[in-house]
């Protein structure tokens, strides 16, 4: 390779040496918590299909019916001709499910964050965004893309956050942006305290509940419902690709806000709309979440069972981690990759998470639970971790998680 791209081979070699080069592999998702990776059948503890809905017969039937009537693709952006009747039904179902006036669908959750945040603030010094340091990359990128003044905060220092917001009292608009569930650590954001701070400083609190929808709350509406603050958070972002079992991102709020985003969220305006089969499947997923609370109960039972097995073998996960995201901290990327490979050889696929996704020194295995995991799989994974965990690495390790 020569010319302006001649630096790439050396950069790839440096990633390889640091155990930070990501490899491409072929993964086939299978029912009941299984997958096939490069032809090898494994227990899947690396996905986000928290309720197992991606293979649910109702979703598959809904997608098949929509495909038979309207084909595979939407064919255009929503503003041109791509807003199908299935997309309309999905947005209406989202508003009903989230108990809001209106909803807007995006191609992905990432696109939702990149579209919503820049549409609500302006570039320059007049608007300021406060972004939690553990937020997902899509939130961080949305904040940066907006061009507004960006400040990073720790949710363990909320008094300081409020003081900093007050110091920006002359700013035209102030926004606080947070995940509902922090995806690498598995703990919930302090939403009641953030609601109070937003109220006291006349700031807009935006919550991305990608890992909360379907998982948390009495009816599955997520962390805002779980923590009793739904009515005090006017704008909520989410995804349809995790608990819902389909694909896409969304934002819910009042009609005027959604109308503004329809006119100004560039990732929605300039992207081809979600295909009708995907919209139909997501709509059915939301209905199942509403009418099948037992799925959510079973998921949390699975989460408790796995943590009990971990405790039996002397493991302690990140402080305050709860629900289906279970991080196990290792010392460096080499160890994370090594242990991940050993688990694969024993029949288990888990997430191997390294910088820059997490800070230096906190590479980890990220185990994710699903309602479809059975007792044998959960106990088997815990036993496998006990058998292969490096003697030189503590099984109980705290990190600076916030």
TIVO-428091 format. One record per residue (C-alpha): residue in three letters; x, y, z; residue number from 0. Coordinates in steps of 0.5 Angstrom, whole numbers, plus 500, padded with zeros to 3 digits. Layout:
+------+-----+-----+-----+-----+
! rest !   u !   v !   w !  nr !
+------+-----+-----+-----+-----+
!  ala !   X !   Y !   Z ! NUM !
...
+------+-----+-----+-----+-----+
//
This chain:
+------+-----+-----+-----+-----+
! rest !   u !   v !   w !  nr !
+------+-----+-----+-----+-----+
!  unk ! 500 ! 500 ! 500 !   0 !
!  unk ! 503 ! 507 ! 498 !   1 !
!  unk ! 501 ! 514 ! 498 !   2 !
!  unk ! 496 ! 517 ! 503 !   3 !
!  unk ! 494 ! 511 ! 506 !   4 !
!  unk ! 501 ! 508 ! 507 !   5 !
!  unk ! 501 ! 509 ! 514 !   6 !
!  unk ! 495 ! 504 ! 515 !   7 !
!  unk ! 499 ! 497 ! 516 !   8 !
!  unk ! 504 ! 500 ! 521 !   9 !
!  unk ! 498 ! 502 ! 525 !  10 !
!  unk ! 494 ! 496 ! 524 !  11 !
!  unk ! 501 ! 492 ! 527 !  12 !
!  unk ! 501 ! 497 ! 533 !  13 !
!  unk ! 494 ! 495 ! 534 !  14 !
!  unk ! 495 ! 487 ! 534 !  15 !
!  unk ! 501 ! 488 ! 538 !  16 !
!  unk ! 497 ! 492 ! 544 !  17 !
!  unk ! 492 ! 486 ! 543 !  18 !
!  unk ! 487 ! 492 ! 541 !  19 !
!  unk ! 486 ! 490 ! 534 !  20 !
!  unk ! 479 ! 487 ! 533 !  21 !
!  unk ! 477 ! 481 ! 528 !  22 !
!  unk ! 472 ! 480 ! 524 !  23 !
!  unk ! 468 ! 473 ! 524 !  24 !
!  unk ! 461 ! 470 ! 522 !  25 !
!  unk ! 456 ! 470 ! 527 !  26 !
!  unk ! 449 ! 466 ! 526 !  27 !
!  unk ! 444 ! 468 ! 532 !  28 !
!  unk ! 440 ! 462 ! 534 !  29 !
!  unk ! 434 ! 461 ! 539 !  30 !
!  unk ! 434 ! 459 ! 546 !  31 !
!  unk ! 441 ! 463 ! 547 !  32 !
!  unk ! 445 ! 460 ! 542 !  33 !
!  unk ! 449 ! 462 ! 537 !  34 !
!  unk ! 454 ! 460 ! 531 !  35 !
!  unk ! 461 ! 463 ! 531 !  36 !
!  unk ! 465 ! 461 ! 525 !  37 !
!  unk ! 461 ! 455 ! 524 !  38 !
!  unk ! 462 ! 453 ! 532 !  39 !
!  unk ! 456 ! 452 ! 536 !  40 !
!  unk ! 456 ! 456 ! 543 !  41 !
!  unk ! 452 ! 459 ! 548 !  42 !
!  unk ! 451 ! 466 ! 547 !  43 !
!  unk ! 453 ! 471 ! 553 !  44 !
!  unk ! 455 ! 476 ! 549 !  45 !
!  unk ! 449 ! 479 ! 546 !  46 !
!  unk ! 443 ! 484 ! 548 !  47 !
!  unk ! 437 ! 480 ! 546 !  48 !
!  unk ! 435 ! 481 ! 553 !  49 !
!  unk ! 428 ! 478 ! 553 !  50 !
!  unk ! 430 ! 473 ! 547 !  51 !
!  unk ! 425 ! 476 ! 543 !  52 !
!  unk ! 429 ! 476 ! 536 !  53 !
!  unk ! 427 ! 469 ! 535 !  54 !
!  unk ! 420 ! 470 ! 538 !  55 !
!  unk ! 414 ! 467 ! 533 !  56 !
!  unk ! 410 ! 473 ! 534 !  57 !
!  unk ! 416 ! 478 ! 531 !  58 !
!  unk ! 417 ! 473 ! 526 !  59 !
!  unk ! 410 ! 472 ! 523 !  60 !
!  unk ! 409 ! 480 ! 523 !  61 !
!  unk ! 415 ! 481 ! 519 !  62 !
!  unk ! 413 ! 476 ! 514 !  63 !
!  unk ! 406 ! 479 ! 513 !  64 !
!  unk ! 409 ! 486 ! 512 !  65 !
!  unk ! 415 ! 483 ! 507 !  66 !
!  unk ! 409 ! 479 ! 503 !  67 !
!  unk ! 405 ! 486 ! 503 !  68 !
!  unk ! 411 ! 491 ! 502 !  69 !
!  unk ! 417 ! 487 ! 500 !  70 !
!  unk ! 424 ! 488 ! 504 !  71 !
!  unk ! 426 ! 495 ! 503 !  72 !
!  unk ! 423 ! 502 ! 505 !  73 !
!  unk ! 426 ! 505 ! 498 !  74 !
!  unk ! 427 ! 512 ! 501 !  75 !
!  unk ! 428 ! 517 ! 507 !  76 !
!  unk ! 421 ! 518 ! 511 !  77 !
!  unk ! 421 ! 525 ! 509 !  78 !
!  unk ! 420 ! 523 ! 501 !  79 !
!  unk ! 416 ! 516 ! 501 !  80 !
!  unk ! 419 ! 511 ! 506 !  81 !
!  unk ! 415 ! 512 ! 512 !  82 !
!  unk ! 410 ! 506 ! 511 !  83 !
!  unk ! 404 ! 504 ! 514 !  84 !
!  unk ! 408 ! 500 ! 519 !  85 !
!  unk ! 413 ! 505 ! 521 !  86 !
!  unk ! 407 ! 510 ! 522 !  87 !
!  unk ! 404 ! 504 ! 527 !  88 !
!  unk ! 411 ! 503 ! 530 !  89 !
!  unk ! 411 ! 510 ! 532 !  90 !
!  unk ! 404 ! 510 ! 534 !  91 !
!  unk ! 405 ! 504 ! 538 !  92 !
!  unk ! 412 ! 507 ! 541 !  93 !
!  unk ! 408 ! 513 ! 544 !  94 !
!  unk ! 403 ! 509 ! 547 !  95 !
!  unk ! 408 ! 504 ! 550 !  96 !
!  unk ! 412 ! 510 ! 553 !  97 !
!  unk ! 406 ! 514 ! 555 !  98 !
!  unk ! 408 ! 520 ! 551 !  99 !
!  unk ! 404 ! 524 ! 546 ! 100 !
!  unk ! 409 ! 522 ! 540 ! 101 !
!  unk ! 415 ! 518 ! 537 ! 102 !
!  unk ! 420 ! 519 ! 532 ! 103 !
!  unk ! 424 ! 513 ! 529 ! 104 !
!  unk ! 431 ! 513 ! 527 ! 105 !
!  unk ! 435 ! 507 ! 523 ! 106 !
!  unk ! 439 ! 506 ! 529 ! 107 !
!  unk ! 440 ! 508 ! 536 ! 108 !
!  unk ! 446 ! 511 ! 534 ! 109 !
!  unk ! 443 ! 515 ! 529 ! 110 !
!  unk ! 438 ! 517 ! 534 ! 111 !
!  unk ! 443 ! 520 ! 539 ! 112 !
!  unk ! 447 ! 523 ! 533 ! 113 !
!  unk ! 440 ! 526 ! 530 ! 114 !
!  unk ! 437 ! 529 ! 537 ! 115 !
!  unk ! 442 ! 532 ! 540 ! 116 !
!  unk ! 445 ! 537 ! 535 ! 117 !
!  unk ! 438 ! 539 ! 533 ! 118 !
!  unk ! 436 ! 541 ! 540 ! 119 !
!  unk ! 443 ! 546 ! 541 ! 120 !
!  unk ! 447 ! 550 ! 537 ! 121 !
!  unk ! 454 ! 551 ! 535 ! 122 !
!  unk ! 458 ! 556 ! 539 ! 123 !
!  unk ! 459 ! 558 ! 546 ! 124 !
!  unk ! 451 ! 560 ! 547 ! 125 !
!  unk ! 449 ! 553 ! 549 ! 126 !
!  unk ! 452 ! 548 ! 553 ! 127 !
!  unk ! 452 ! 540 ! 554 ! 128 !
!  unk ! 454 ! 536 ! 560 ! 129 !
!  unk ! 455 ! 529 ! 558 ! 130 !
!  unk ! 457 ! 523 ! 563 ! 131 !
!  unk ! 464 ! 521 ! 563 ! 132 !
!  unk ! 461 ! 513 ! 562 ! 133 !
!  unk ! 456 ! 515 ! 557 ! 134 !
!  unk ! 456 ! 511 ! 550 ! 135 !
!  unk ! 460 ! 513 ! 544 ! 136 !
!  unk ! 454 ! 515 ! 540 ! 137 !
!  unk ! 452 ! 520 ! 546 ! 138 !
!  unk ! 459 ! 523 ! 546 ! 139 !
!  unk ! 459 ! 523 ! 539 ! 140 !
!  unk ! 452 ! 527 ! 538 ! 141 !
!  unk ! 454 ! 532 ! 543 ! 142 !
!  unk ! 461 ! 533 ! 539 ! 143 !
!  unk ! 457 ! 533 ! 533 ! 144 !
!  unk ! 453 ! 539 ! 536 ! 145 !
!  unk ! 458 ! 544 ! 536 ! 146 !
!  unk ! 456 ! 546 ! 543 ! 147 !
!  unk ! 460 ! 547 ! 549 ! 148 !
!  unk ! 462 ! 540 ! 552 ! 149 !
!  unk ! 463 ! 539 ! 559 ! 150 !
!  unk ! 464 ! 532 ! 562 ! 151 !
!  unk ! 462 ! 530 ! 569 ! 152 !
!  unk ! 462 ! 524 ! 574 ! 153 !
!  unk ! 455 ! 522 ! 577 ! 154 !
!  unk ! 459 ! 521 ! 583 ! 155 !
!  unk ! 460 ! 529 ! 584 ! 156 !
!  unk ! 453 ! 531 ! 582 ! 157 !
!  unk ! 454 ! 537 ! 587 ! 158 !
!  unk ! 459 ! 539 ! 583 ! 159 !
!  unk ! 455 ! 538 ! 576 ! 160 !
!  unk ! 450 ! 543 ! 579 ! 161 !
!  unk ! 455 ! 548 ! 581 ! 162 !
!  unk ! 458 ! 548 ! 574 ! 163 !
!  unk ! 451 ! 548 ! 571 ! 164 !
!  unk ! 449 ! 554 ! 575 ! 165 !
!  unk ! 456 ! 558 ! 573 ! 166 !
!  unk ! 453 ! 557 ! 566 ! 167 !
!  unk ! 447 ! 561 ! 568 ! 168 !
!  unk ! 448 ! 566 ! 562 ! 169 !
!  unk ! 448 ! 560 ! 557 ! 170 !
!  unk ! 442 ! 560 ! 552 ! 171 !
!  unk ! 441 ! 553 ! 553 ! 172 !
!  unk ! 443 ! 548 ! 558 ! 173 !
!  unk ! 443 ! 540 ! 557 ! 174 !
!  unk ! 445 ! 534 ! 561 ! 175 !
!  unk ! 445 ! 528 ! 557 ! 176 !
!  unk ! 446 ! 521 ! 560 ! 177 !
!  unk ! 445 ! 513 ! 559 ! 178 !
!  unk ! 439 ! 510 ! 563 ! 179 !
!  unk ! 444 ! 504 ! 564 ! 180 !
!  unk ! 451 ! 505 ! 563 ! 181 !
!  unk ! 453 ! 499 ! 558 ! 182 !
!  unk ! 459 ! 497 ! 560 ! 183 !
!  unk ! 458 ! 497 ! 568 ! 184 !
!  unk ! 451 ! 495 ! 568 ! 185 !
!  unk ! 449 ! 500 ! 573 ! 186 !
!  unk ! 443 ! 505 ! 573 ! 187 !
!  unk ! 444 ! 513 ! 572 ! 188 !
!  unk ! 442 ! 517 ! 578 ! 189 !
!  unk ! 436 ! 520 ! 575 ! 190 !
!  unk ! 432 ! 522 ! 581 ! 191 !
!  unk ! 438 ! 527 ! 583 ! 192 !
!  unk ! 439 ! 529 ! 575 ! 193 !
!  unk ! 432 ! 531 ! 575 ! 194 !
!  unk ! 432 ! 535 ! 581 ! 195 !
!  unk ! 439 ! 538 ! 578 ! 196 !
!  unk ! 435 ! 540 ! 571 ! 197 !
!  unk ! 430 ! 543 ! 575 ! 198 !
!  unk ! 434 ! 547 ! 579 ! 199 !
!  unk ! 438 ! 550 ! 573 ! 200 !
!  unk ! 433 ! 550 ! 568 ! 201 !
!  unk ! 436 ! 545 ! 564 ! 202 !
!  unk ! 434 ! 540 ! 559 ! 203 !
!  unk ! 435 ! 532 ! 562 ! 204 !
!  unk ! 436 ! 527 ! 556 ! 205 !
!  unk ! 436 ! 520 ! 557 ! 206 !
!  unk ! 438 ! 515 ! 553 ! 207 !
!  unk ! 435 ! 508 ! 555 ! 208 !
!  unk ! 438 ! 503 ! 550 ! 209 !
!  unk ! 439 ! 498 ! 555 ! 210 !
!  unk ! 433 ! 499 ! 560 ! 211 !
!  unk ! 427 ! 499 ! 555 ! 212 !
!  unk ! 424 ! 492 ! 556 ! 213 !
!  unk ! 428 ! 490 ! 562 ! 214 !
!  unk ! 427 ! 495 ! 567 ! 215 !
!  unk ! 420 ! 498 ! 570 ! 216 !
!  unk ! 414 ! 495 ! 572 ! 217 !
!  unk ! 411 ! 495 ! 565 ! 218 !
!  unk ! 418 ! 495 ! 562 ! 219 !
!  unk ! 418 ! 502 ! 560 ! 220 !
!  unk ! 426 ! 503 ! 562 ! 221 !
!  unk ! 430 ! 506 ! 568 ! 222 !
!  unk ! 425 ! 512 ! 568 ! 223 !
!  unk ! 419 ! 508 ! 570 ! 224 !
!  unk ! 424 ! 504 ! 575 ! 225 !
!  unk ! 426 ! 510 ! 578 ! 226 !
!  unk ! 419 ! 514 ! 578 ! 227 !
!  unk ! 421 ! 520 ! 574 ! 228 !
!  unk ! 418 ! 519 ! 567 ! 229 !
!  unk ! 413 ! 525 ! 568 ! 230 !
!  unk ! 419 ! 529 ! 569 ! 231 !
!  unk ! 424 ! 527 ! 563 ! 232 !
!  unk ! 421 ! 530 ! 557 ! 233 !
!  unk ! 425 ! 527 ! 552 ! 234 !
!  unk ! 427 ! 520 ! 552 ! 235 !
!  unk ! 431 ! 516 ! 547 ! 236 !
!  unk ! 431 ! 509 ! 546 ! 237 !
!  unk ! 433 ! 503 ! 541 ! 238 !
!  unk ! 429 ! 497 ! 538 ! 239 !
!  unk ! 435 ! 493 ! 537 ! 240 !
!  unk ! 436 ! 490 ! 545 ! 241 !
!  unk ! 430 ! 488 ! 549 ! 242 !
!  unk ! 425 ! 489 ! 543 ! 243 !
!  unk ! 429 ! 484 ! 539 ! 244 !
!  unk ! 429 ! 488 ! 532 ! 245 !
!  unk ! 432 ! 494 ! 530 ! 246 !
!  unk ! 432 ! 502 ! 530 ! 247 !
!  unk ! 432 ! 508 ! 535 ! 248 !
!  unk ! 427 ! 512 ! 537 ! 249 !
!  unk ! 425 ! 518 ! 541 ! 250 !
!  unk ! 419 ! 520 ! 545 ! 251 !
!  unk ! 416 ! 527 ! 547 ! 252 !
!  unk ! 411 ! 532 ! 546 ! 253 !
!  unk ! 408 ! 533 ! 539 ! 254 !
!  unk ! 412 ! 540 ! 538 ! 255 !
!  unk ! 418 ! 537 ! 540 ! 256 !
!  unk ! 417 ! 531 ! 535 ! 257 !
!  unk ! 415 ! 535 ! 530 ! 258 !
!  unk ! 421 ! 539 ! 531 ! 259 !
!  unk ! 426 ! 533 ! 530 ! 260 !
!  unk ! 422 ! 531 ! 524 ! 261 !
!  unk ! 424 ! 537 ! 521 ! 262 !
!  unk ! 431 ! 538 ! 524 ! 263 !
!  unk ! 434 ! 531 ! 526 ! 264 !
!  unk ! 439 ! 530 ! 520 ! 265 !
!  unk ! 440 ! 522 ! 521 ! 266 !
!  unk ! 433 ! 521 ! 520 ! 267 !
!  unk ! 432 ! 526 ! 515 ! 268 !
!  unk ! 437 ! 523 ! 510 ! 269 !
!  unk ! 437 ! 516 ! 512 ! 270 !
!  unk ! 433 ! 511 ! 508 ! 271 !
!  unk ! 427 ! 509 ! 513 ! 272 !
!  unk ! 427 ! 502 ! 517 ! 273 !
!  unk ! 424 ! 497 ! 512 ! 274 !
!  unk ! 417 ! 495 ! 513 ! 275 !
!  unk ! 418 ! 488 ! 516 ! 276 !
!  unk ! 423 ! 491 ! 521 ! 277 !
!  unk ! 418 ! 496 ! 523 ! 278 !
!  unk ! 412 ! 490 ! 524 ! 279 !
!  unk ! 417 ! 486 ! 528 ! 280 !
!  unk ! 419 ! 492 ! 533 ! 281 !
!  unk ! 411 ! 494 ! 534 ! 282 !
!  unk ! 410 ! 486 ! 536 ! 283 !
!  unk ! 416 ! 486 ! 540 ! 284 !
!  unk ! 413 ! 492 ! 544 ! 285 !
!  unk ! 406 ! 489 ! 545 ! 286 !
!  unk ! 410 ! 483 ! 548 ! 287 !
!  unk ! 413 ! 487 ! 553 ! 288 !
!  unk ! 407 ! 490 ! 555 ! 289 !
!  unk ! 403 ! 483 ! 555 ! 290 !
!  unk ! 408 ! 479 ! 558 ! 291 !
!  unk ! 411 ! 481 ! 564 ! 292 !
!  unk ! 413 ! 474 ! 566 ! 293 !
!  unk ! 419 ! 475 ! 561 ! 294 !
!  unk ! 422 ! 481 ! 565 ! 295 !
!  unk ! 421 ! 477 ! 571 ! 296 !
!  unk ! 425 ! 471 ! 568 ! 297 !
!  unk ! 430 ! 475 ! 566 ! 298 !
!  unk ! 432 ! 478 ! 573 ! 299 !
!  unk ! 431 ! 471 ! 576 ! 300 !
!  unk ! 437 ! 469 ! 571 ! 301 !
!  unk ! 441 ! 475 ! 573 ! 302 !
!  unk ! 440 ! 474 ! 580 ! 303 !
!  unk ! 442 ! 466 ! 579 ! 304 !
!  unk ! 448 ! 468 ! 575 ! 305 !
!  unk ! 451 ! 473 ! 581 ! 306 !
!  unk ! 449 ! 468 ! 586 ! 307 !
!  unk ! 454 ! 463 ! 582 ! 308 !
!  unk ! 459 ! 468 ! 581 ! 309 !
!  unk ! 459 ! 469 ! 589 ! 310 !
!  unk ! 460 ! 462 ! 590 ! 311 !
!  unk ! 466 ! 462 ! 586 ! 312 !
!  unk ! 469 ! 468 ! 589 ! 313 !
!  unk ! 467 ! 473 ! 584 ! 314 !
!  unk ! 465 ! 480 ! 585 ! 315 !
!  unk ! 463 ! 484 ! 579 ! 316 !
!  unk ! 463 ! 492 ! 579 ! 317 !
!  unk ! 460 ! 495 ! 585 ! 318 !
!  unk ! 452 ! 497 ! 584 ! 319 !
!  unk ! 452 ! 493 ! 577 ! 320 !
!  unk ! 445 ! 490 ! 577 ! 321 !
!  unk ! 441 ! 487 ! 571 ! 322 !
!  unk ! 443 ! 483 ! 565 ! 323 !
!  unk ! 450 ! 487 ! 564 ! 324 !
!  unk ! 455 ! 483 ! 568 ! 325 !
!  unk ! 462 ! 486 ! 568 ! 326 !
!  unk ! 468 ! 482 ! 570 ! 327 !
!  unk ! 475 ! 486 ! 570 ! 328 !
!  unk ! 481 ! 484 ! 568 ! 329 !
!  unk ! 488 ! 487 ! 568 ! 330 !
!  unk ! 490 ! 488 ! 561 ! 331 !
!  unk ! 487 ! 487 ! 554 ! 332 !
!  unk ! 492 ! 481 ! 553 ! 333 !
!  unk ! 488 ! 477 ! 559 ! 334 !
!  unk ! 481 ! 479 ! 557 ! 335 !
!  unk ! 483 ! 476 ! 550 ! 336 !
!  unk ! 486 ! 470 ! 553 ! 337 !
!  unk ! 480 ! 468 ! 558 ! 338 !
!  unk ! 475 ! 470 ! 552 ! 339 !
!  unk ! 479 ! 465 ! 547 ! 340 !
!  unk ! 479 ! 460 ! 553 ! 341 !
!  unk ! 471 ! 461 ! 554 ! 342 !
!  unk ! 470 ! 460 ! 547 ! 343 !
!  unk ! 474 ! 453 ! 547 ! 344 !
!  unk ! 469 ! 451 ! 553 ! 345 !
!  unk ! 463 ! 453 ! 549 ! 346 !
!  unk ! 461 ! 460 ! 551 ! 347 !
!  unk ! 461 ! 467 ! 548 ! 348 !
!  unk ! 462 ! 473 ! 552 ! 349 !
!  unk ! 464 ! 480 ! 550 ! 350 !
!  unk ! 471 ! 482 ! 551 ! 351 !
!  unk ! 472 ! 489 ! 552 ! 352 !
!  unk ! 478 ! 493 ! 551 ! 353 !
!  unk ! 480 ! 500 ! 550 ! 354 !
!  unk ! 478 ! 505 ! 547 ! 355 !
!  unk ! 471 ! 502 ! 549 ! 356 !
!  unk ! 473 ! 502 ! 556 ! 357 !
!  unk ! 479 ! 506 ! 560 ! 358 !
!  unk ! 486 ! 503 ! 560 ! 359 !
!  unk ! 487 ! 498 ! 566 ! 360 !
!  unk ! 479 ! 496 ! 566 ! 361 !
!  unk ! 479 ! 491 ! 560 ! 362 !
!  unk ! 474 ! 486 ! 562 ! 363 !
!  unk ! 469 ! 480 ! 560 ! 364 !
!  unk ! 462 ! 483 ! 559 ! 365 !
!  unk ! 457 ! 478 ! 560 ! 366 !
!  unk ! 450 ! 479 ! 558 ! 367 !
!  unk ! 444 ! 475 ! 561 ! 368 !
!  unk ! 438 ! 473 ! 557 ! 369 !
!  unk ! 431 ! 471 ! 559 ! 370 !
!  unk ! 432 ! 465 ! 555 ! 371 !
!  unk ! 438 ! 462 ! 558 ! 372 !
!  unk ! 437 ! 456 ! 562 ! 373 !
!  unk ! 440 ! 454 ! 569 ! 374 !
!  unk ! 445 ! 449 ! 566 ! 375 !
!  unk ! 448 ! 454 ! 561 ! 376 !
!  unk ! 448 ! 460 ! 567 ! 377 !
!  unk ! 452 ! 455 ! 572 ! 378 !
!  unk ! 456 ! 452 ! 566 ! 379 !
!  unk ! 459 ! 459 ! 565 ! 380 !
!  unk ! 460 ! 460 ! 572 ! 381 !
!  unk ! 464 ! 454 ! 573 ! 382 !
!  unk ! 468 ! 455 ! 567 ! 383 !
!  unk ! 470 ! 462 ! 569 ! 384 !
!  unk ! 472 ! 459 ! 576 ! 385 !
!  unk ! 476 ! 454 ! 572 ! 386 !
!  unk ! 480 ! 458 ! 567 ! 387 !
!  unk ! 481 ! 465 ! 571 ! 388 !
!  unk ! 488 ! 467 ! 572 ! 389 !
!  unk ! 491 ! 466 ! 579 ! 390 !
!  unk ! 495 ! 472 ! 578 ! 391 !
!  unk ! 488 ! 476 ! 577 ! 392 !
!  unk ! 484 ! 478 ! 583 ! 393 !
!  unk ! 476 ! 475 ! 583 ! 394 !
!  unk ! 474 ! 481 ! 587 ! 395 !
!  unk ! 476 ! 488 ! 584 ! 396 !
!  unk ! 473 ! 495 ! 584 ! 397 !
!  unk ! 474 ! 500 ! 579 ! 398 !
!  unk ! 473 ! 508 ! 579 ! 399 !
!  unk ! 466 ! 506 ! 575 ! 400 !
!  unk ! 464 ! 513 ! 575 ! 401 !
+------+-----+-----+-----+-----+
//
